[in-house]
Amino acid sequence: MSKDLTEALRALTEGSGTKDKPEPMKTRGAAASVKASVPLAGSVSGTGGIASPLTETAFSDREFWTGGFTSTDGLFVFPAIKKTSFKDANDAPVVVAGRRG
């Protein structure tokens, strides 16, 4: 390799040194933990919760996103569930809703 080519590659990879270098990132601490709960509607104890097992009400009750999800190569479009309805062991309704994004 010629000396000119070697110097050109070094200048490209190491930089010329004339430009200001960006500041290093500042150290950040971990995010504070947050604990929250929401009482289940109609709950007698007020603590909420779902009694296992869950049983899907009917497949026809499912709602799907229009357009679905497209594979990364664009060859396939998969159905994407928007909302599914269940009943828990206490016969209380449970709705699992997805979000897009």
N, C-alpha and C positions, 0 to 999 in steps of 0.2 A: 504494500500500500504506500502511496506517496505521502510525503509529509504534509502537503497541502490538504489532501483528503482527510488525513487523520486529524488535523487541526480543525477542519470544518465540522467533522463528526463530534469532536470534543466540545466545540462551541455550541452545537445544537443540543447536545445532551446535558451539558453542565450549565449552559447559559453564558452570556457574555459578562455577567457580573455588573453591568452598568445599570440594569433595571433594579428598582426597589423590590426586595423580596416581601411576600405577604407576611403579615403578622401570624405567629403561631396561634392556634386555637386556645382560648382560655379554658381552664379546667372548670367543669361544672359538676355539681353534686347530683346525686340521684333525686328523682322526683319524690315528693312526699307521698306517703301512702295515705289513701282515703278509704274509709269504711262507710258503706251506706247500705240501707235496706229499705224496701218499699213494701208495706203491708199488702197482702193479697186481698183483692176485693171480695167481700163476703166471708172473710176469715173470722172465726170466733175468737181465737186467741190473739189475733193481731200480729202474729209473727210472720205469717205468710208461709209459702212453700207449696210444693207439689207432692202429692202422695203417689209414690211409684206403685205399679207400672203405668206408663202412659199408653193409651190405645188410640190409634188413629180412627177418627169418626168414619170417614169414607174417602176413598181416593178421589172421588169426584168433587170433594170439598176443597181440594188443593187449588191454589191460584198460582199462575205462572207469569213471569215477566215476559212481555212481548219482545220478540227478537232473541231471547235466550242469551247464552254466552258462546262466543265464537272461539274456536281453538286458536292457538298462537299462529299456526300456519294458514288459518282461514279456510281449511277444508271441511271442518265440522261445525255444526251449531247444536249445542246441547241445551235441553230445556232447563230453565232456571226457576226454582220454586220461590214464589213471592210470599205465600202464607200457607201454613198447614194447621189443621185443627185436630186437637186430641181431647180425650177425656181422661182424667186421672182416676186413681183407685176410689176416691170419694165421689166420683161422677161429676166433678167440677170441670167446666170447660177450660182448656189451655190452648192458647193460640201462639204458635211460633212464627214470627214474621221476620223475613230477611230484608236486607236493604241492599241496594245497588251501590256500587262504588268502591 
